[in-house]
Amino acid sequence: MNTPLGTDTGDLGADVNIAGDADTKSERHLSIGQLQVALRSARGAAPHLVVAKPMNRGRQEHAEVPGKVSDDTDRSGSSRRATGAFRIWTSKMLGLHNAGALLAARKIRRKRDAPVDSSPTEGVWNAPGLGWSASFYTHARRWSTLLVVLVLLMVGAVTVAGRVLAIVHPAPVVVPVALRVSDLQFGGTAEAAVLDYLSWDQATTRSTRINALGRWGFTGAISDAWDGTGKLDTKNAVAIAVLRVSDDRAVVTVQARTAHRESSPATDLGANDSNPSGPPGAAMWLTLAVPVAVYGSRILVTAPPAIVGSPPTQAQGPAVATAADEDTDTGRATAETVNKLIAAYGSGDLEFARGPESNFTGLTGMVTSGEVQSWRMAKIRAGDDPSLRSGDVTVMWRLPDGAGQLRCSYRIQLAQRENRWLMQQIAPALGKS
């Protein structure tokens, strides 16, 4: 930016020209470079006059060096030399006064001439570039937004693809195979078998009872232990639980209501022949576990029903299948303990006879006494806990009021706690397979 030679000095009240007489009409100006040279010369040699000859545009600008006197100065004489110092001082003040304005004007021109960035502003959906001028938060927000959008697109694509695949190739409908025999069928067989098993009369022959039990699989080899005395009638039997052992085997728990009657001699029959059995006895409920299984097209009883206090939670085969499986020494040592445990089971007083974490109940009120007829303890197998021993026991139970007696077989488990044997489990024997 150029500065005119003629400048108003304000307080001085006169026009000051750096180079002396200047023709303002010629439109010649002093350049910034000439002004800077003049100021430097004034600082270095104050007594000498620095003359800056204005040049037309396009010509090289120059200034006289200190020590040389221009031709104009020689012609002016001593009168002009007296005013030289004043002119130089005025030029210095003028340059310093306009320096700030020159710099401000230069900044405005550069700002005006600077190219305007017309590129679009990056938004949320613009992919972040490689530049790191933006803040970390801005980049993180953009990447997080893009990641969420990609995840939603992928989930939607997978869902749509799965539905289309399910329509094109539907999954086969799997119909569960129906059990060969239902619990209802097992329960009905056990109820009918109990009605026959708990009904006897000393006035009838033994063959009548054998024929009645034969229809359920009882043969001459299976003894029901009825001694031929007393009379027992069972009119109602209800299955209350079915424990499935396999698809074709189960243990059904049945509650039966029985009534004991004393038979009267035939000569004592009165005019009313409709009740030849005499006065009715006391009624009682018996709970029996009946092992049943499918044989061909029939459901048969595999072992004599066993009196139980509560439905069994497990059912297994005999613990001692062969003579090689029996631990005779331990069986003899625990025989007395087993007799006490069976007596407690019959009376229902199991406070000091039942093992820890066991919840079976006794035969309270269903029997008067019990006698252990056989006890066989199984050997310990590899990996078994020595504090738990299993065995097979057969008990002859006597029913109240002389109604008769029943032989029942069980598989029991003994638990040793503090040098004492307790009954941990008791379940009916399954019998033949």
C-alpha positions in Angstrom: 0.0 0.0 0.0 1.5 3.5 -1.0 1.3 6.7 1.1 0.8 10.1 -0.6 3.7 12.5 -0.4 1.6 15.4 0.9 0.2 14.5 4.4 -1.6 16.6 6.9 0.5 16.7 10.1 -2.4 17.8 12.3 -1.0 19.9 15.1 1.8 21.4 13.0 -0.7 23.1 10.8 1.5 22.9 7.6 2.1 20.5 4.8 5.4 18.6 5.2 7.1 16.9 2.2 9.9 14.5 2.8 11.7 15.1 -0.4 11.2 18.8 -0.6 9.2 20.4 -3.3 6.8 17.8 -4.7 4.4 18.2 -7.4 1.1 16.8 -6.2 -0.4 17.1 -9.6 2.0 14.6 -11.0 0.4 11.9 -8.9 3.7 10.6 -7.7 3.7 8.8 -4.4 6.3 7.6 -1.8 6.4 3.8 -1.5 6.6 1.9 1.8 10.1 0.8 1.0 11.3 4.4 0.4 9.7 5.4 3.7 11.5 2.6 5.6 14.9 3.5 4.0 14.3 7.1 5.0 13.5 6.2 8.6 16.6 4.0 8.9 18.8 6.8 7.4 17.3 9.3 9.8 18.2 7.1 12.8 21.8 6.5 11.7 22.7 10.0 10.5 20.4 12.7 11.8 22.5 15.7 10.6 22.4 14.6 7.0 19.4 15.0 4.8 17.9 11.9 3.2 16.3 12.5 -0.1 13.9 10.0 -1.5 13.3 10.7 -5.1 9.9 9.7 -6.2 9.8 7.4 -9.2 7.0 6.6 -11.6 5.4 3.1 -11.2 7.4 0.4 -12.9 10.7 2.1 -12.3 13.2 1.0 -9.6 12.9 3.0 -6.4 16.0 4.2 -4.7 17.2 6.7 -2.0 20.3 8.6 -1.6 22.8 7.3 0.9 23.9 9.5 3.8 26.9 11.7 3.1 25.9 12.7 -0.3 24.1 16.0 -0.9 21.6 16.2 -3.8 21.8 18.9 -6.5 18.7 20.5 -5.1 20.3 21.0 -1.8 23.3 22.7 -3.3 21.1 25.2 -5.1 19.0 25.9 -2.1 21.8 27.2 0.0 22.2 27.5 3.7 18.6 28.5 4.2 17.2 25.2 3.3 19.8 23.4 5.3 18.5 25.0 8.5 15.1 23.4 8.0 16.5 19.9 7.1 16.5 18.6 10.6 13.0 19.7 11.1 11.8 18.0 8.0 13.5 14.7 8.9 12.0 14.7 12.4 8.6 15.4 10.9 9.0 12.5 8.5 9.9 10.1 11.3 6.8 11.1 13.3 4.7 10.7 10.3 6.0 7.2 9.5 5.4 6.0 13.1 2.0 7.5 13.2 0.8 5.8 10.0 2.6 2.4 10.7 -0.4 1.0 12.7 -2.9 2.1 10.0 -0.7 0.5 7.3 -0.6 -2.8 9.1 -4.3 -2.8 9.9 -5.1 -2.0 6.2 -2.8 -4.8 5.1 -4.6 -7.3 7.4 -7.9 -6.2 6.0 -6.7 -6.7 2.5 -5.4 -10.2 3.2 -8.6 -11.2 4.9 -10.6 -9.9 2.0 -8.5 -11.6 -0.6 -8.4 -14.9 1.3 -10.3 -17.7 -0.4 -13.7 -18.6 1.1 -14.1 -22.3 2.1 -17.3 -23.4 0.4 -17.1 -27.1 1.2 -20.1 -28.5 3.0 -20.0 -28.8 6.8 -19.6 -32.4 8.1 -22.7 -33.7 9.8 -23.5 -36.7 11.9 -24.0 -38.9 8.9 -20.7 -37.9 7.2 -18.0 -40.5 7.5 -15.1 -39.0 9.5 -12.0 -38.3 7.5 -8.4 -38.9 8.3 -7.8 -35.4 9.7 -7.6 -35.0 13.4 -8.5 -31.3 13.7 -11.8 -32.2 15.2 -12.1 -33.1 18.8 -12.0 -36.7 20.1 -15.6 -36.4 21.3 -16.8 -35.6 17.8 -15.0 -38.5 16.2 -16.2 -40.9 18.9 -19.8 -39.8 18.5 -19.7 -40.3 14.8 -18.1 -43.7 15.0 -20.6 -44.8 17.7 -23.5 -43.6 15.6 -22.2 -45.5 12.6 -21.6 -48.6 14.7 -25.2 -48.6 16.0 -26.6 -48.2 12.6 -24.6 -51.1 11.2 -25.6 -53.3 14.1 -29.3 -52.5 13.6 -29.0 -53.1 9.9 -27.3 -56.5 10.5 -29.9 -57.6 13.0 -32.7 -56.6 10.7 -31.1 -58.4 7.8 -30.6 -61.6 9.9 -34.2 -61.5 11.2 -35.6 -61.0 7.7 -33.4 -63.8 6.3 -34.4 -66.1 9.1 -38.1 -65.5 8.5 -37.7 -66.0 4.8 -35.8 -69.2 5.3 -38.5 -70.4 7.8 -41.1 -69.8 5.1 -39.2 -71.5 2.3 -38.0 -74.4 4.5 -40.3 -74.8 7.4 -39.2 -76.8 10.4 -40.7 -80.3 10.6 -43.4 -80.7 13.2 -42.3 -83.2 15.8 -45.1 -85.1 17.4 -44.0 -86.7 20.7 -44.3 -90.4 20.6 -47.1 -91.5 22.9 -46.2 -93.8 25.7 -47.0 -97.4 25.1 -48.9 -97.5 28.4 -50.2 -94.5 30.2 -50.2 -93.8 34.0 -54.0 -94.3 34.0 -53.6 -97.8 32.6 -51.0 -98.7 35.2 -53.1 -97.2 37.9 -56.3 -99.1 36.9 -54.4 -102.4 36.8 -52.9 -101.8 40.3 -56.3 -100.9 41.8 -58.0 -104.0 40.5 -55.1 -106.2 41.7 -55.3 -104.7 45.2 -59.0 -105.4 45.4 -58.3 -109.1 44.8 -55.1 -109.2 46.9 -56.7 -107.8 50.0 -59.9 -109.9 50.0 -60.0 -113.4 51.6 -62.4 -115.5 53.6 -61.6 -118.5 55.7 -64.9 -120.0 54.7 -63.8 -120.4 51.1 -61.2 -122.8 49.7 -57.6 -121.8 49.1 -58.0 -122.6 45.4 -60.6 -119.8 45.0 -58.0 -117.2 46.1 -55.3 -118.7 43.9 -57.5 -118.4 40.9 -58.4 -114.8 41.7 -54.7 -113.8 42.0 -53.7 -115.8 38.9 -55.3 -113.3 36.6 -52.7 -110.6 37.8 -49.7 -112.8 37.3 -49.5 -114.4 40.7 -48.5 -118.1 40.5 -48.0 -120.8 43.0 -44.4 -119.7 43.4 -45.6 -116.3 44.8 -47.0 -116.6 48.3 -49.3 -113.9 49.7 -48.7 -115.2 53.2 -52.3 -115.5 54.0 -52.6 -118.2 56.6 -56.2 -119.1 55.8 -57.8 -117.4 58.9 -60.0 -114.3 59.2 -62.1 -112.4 56.7 -61.0 -109.2 54.9 -63.2 -107.3 52.4 -61.9 -104.5 50.2 -64.5 -102.5 48.4 -62.5 -99.4 47.4 -59.0 -98.8 46.0 -57.6 -95.6 44.6 -54.2 -95.0 42.9 -52.6 -91.9 44.4 -49.1 -92.0 42.8 -47.4 -93.6 39.8 -43.6 -93.9 39.7 -42.4 -94.6 36.2 -39.4 -96.9 36.1 -39.4 -97.2 32.3 -41.8 -97.0 29.4 -43.3 -100.4 30.3 -42.6 -100.6 34.1 -44.0 -98.6 37.1 -44.7 -98.7 40.8 -48.2 -97.6 41.6 -49.1 -96.5 45.1 -52.7 -97.5 46.0 -54.8 -96.7 49.1 -57.4 -99.3 49.9 -60.3 -99.2 52.4 -60.7 -102.6 54.0 -63.1 -104.0 56.6 -62.4 -107.0 58.8 -65.3 -109.3 59.6 -65.5 -112.3 61.9 -67.1 -115.3 60.2 -70.0 -116.9 62.0 -70.8 -120.7 61.9 -73.3 -121.8 59.3 -75.7 -123.0 62.0 -76.0 -119.5 63.5 -77.6 -118.0 60.4 -80.8 -116.2 61.2 -83.9 -115.5 59.2 -82.1 -112.7 57.4 -79.8 -114.7 55.0 -78.7 -111.5 53.3 -75.9 -111.0 55.8 -74.4 -114.4 56.4 -71.0 -113.0 57.4 -71.9 -111.7 60.8 -71.4 -108.3 62.4 -69.2 -105.9 60.5 -65.7 -105.2 61.9 -63.6 -102.0 62.0 -62.7 -100.3 58.8 -59.1 -99.2 58.0 -57.0 -97.8 55.2 -54.0 -99.6 53.9 -51.4 -98.1 51.6 -49.6 -100.5 49.2 -46.9 -100.1 46.5 -47.7 -102.4 43.6 -45.0 -103.1 41.0 -46.5 -103.6 37.6 -45.1 -104.2 34.1 -46.2 -104.8 30.5 -46.0 -108.4 29.2 -47.2 -108.7 25.7 -50.7 -107.2 25.6 -51.3 -107.4 29.3 -50.2 -105.5 32.4 -49.2 -107.8 35.2 -48.1 -107.5 38.9 -44.4 -108.4 39.1 -44.1 -108.8 42.9 -46.5 -109.0 45.9 -47.8 -105.5 46.9 -45.8 -104.1 49.8 -47.3 -102.0 52.6 -45.7 -98.6 52.7 -46.2 -95.5 54.7 -45.8 -93.0 51.8 -45.3 -93.3 48.0 -41.8 -94.4 47.2 -39.4 -92.0 45.4 -37.3 -94.7 43.7 -37.6 -98.3 42.7 -34.8 -100.7 42.0 -34.2 -104.3 41.6 -32.9 -106.5 44.4 -29.5 -105.4 45.9 -28.3 -109.0 46.1 -29.0 -110.6 42.8 -26.7 -113.6 43.3 -24.9 -115.3 46.2 -21.6 -113.7 45.1 -23.1 -110.2 45.7 -23.9 -110.9 49.4 -21.7 -109.6 52.3 -22.6 -112.2 54.9 -20.3 -111.0 57.7 -21.7 -107.4 57.6 -25.2 -108.8 57.2 -24.9 -110.8 60.4 -23.4 -107.9 62.3 -26.3 -105.6 61.3 -29.2 -108.1 61.6 -30.2 -106.9 65.1 -30.1 -103.3 63.9 -32.3 -104.0 60.9 -34.9 -105.7 63.2 -35.1 -102.5 65.3 -35.4 -100.3 62.3 -38.2 -102.4 60.8 -40.1 -102.3 64.1 -39.8 -98.5 64.2 -41.0 -98.4 60.6 -44.0 -100.5 61.5 -44.9 -98.3 64.5 -44.2 -95.0 62.7 -41.8 -93.8 65.4 -38.8 -92.9 63.2 -37.3 -90.1 65.2 -34.2 -92.0 66.0 -34.3 -94.5 63.1 -34.6 -92.4 60.0 -31.4 -91.1 58.3 -30.6 -87.5 57.6 -32.5 -85.7 54.7 -34.9 -88.6 54.4 -38.7 -88.0 54.5 -40.5 -91.3 54.3 -43.2 -92.1 56.8 -44.0 -95.2 58.8 -46.9 -97.7 58.9 -48.7 -96.0 61.7 -52.0 -97.9 62.5 -51.8 -100.2 59.5 -50.0 -103.1 61.2 -49.6 -104.3 64.7 -46.2 -105.9 64.5 -43.6 -107.1 62.0 -41.0 -109.9 61.9 -38.0 -109.9 59.7 -37.8 -113.2 57.9 -34.6 -112.6 55.9 -31.9 -110.0 55.6 -29.2 -109.9 53.0 -26.6 -107.1 52.7 -24.8 -106.4 49.4 -21.1 -106.0 49.1 -19.5 -102.6 48.6 -18.7 -102.0 44.9 -15.9 -99.9 43.5 -16.6 -96.2 44.0 -19.4 -96.7 46.5 -19.5 -94.8 49.8 -18.7 -97.2 52.6 -21.1 -95.3 55.0 -24.0 -96.2 52.8 -25.0 -99.9 52.5 -27.9 -101.6 50.7 -29.7 -104.8 51.2 -32.9 -106.8 50.8 -35.3 -107.5 53.7 -38.5 -109.6 53.8 -41.0 -108.8 56.6 -44.2 -110.6 57.8 -46.7 -107.9 58.9 -49.6 -108.7 61.1 -52.8 -106.8 60.4 -55.0 -105.4 63.3 -57.9 -107.3 64.8 -56.6 -110.6 63.6 -57.5 -109.8 60.0 -54.5 -111.8 58.8 -50.9 -111.2 57.8 -49.0 -110.1 54.7 -45.5 -110.9 53.5 -43.7 -107.9 52.0 -40.3 -107.5 50.4 -38.3 -104.2 50.4 -34.9 -102.9 49.4 -33.5 -100.6 52.1 -30.4 -98.4 52.4 -28.6 -97.9 55.7 -26.5 -94.9 56.5 -23.8 -94.9 59.2 -23.8 -91.8 61.4 -21.7 -91.6 64.5 -21.2 -95.4 64.7 -24.9 -95.9 64.3 -26.9 -97.4 61.4 -30.0 -95.5 60.3 -32.6 -96.2 57.7 -32.0 -93.8 54.8 -34.4 -95.3 52.2 -37.0 -98.0 51.9 -38.8 -99.0 48.6 -40.7 -102.1 47.5 -38.9 -104.8 45.6 -39.6 -104.8 41.8 -39.5 -108.5 41.4 -39.1 -110.2 38.0 -38.2 -108.2 35.0 
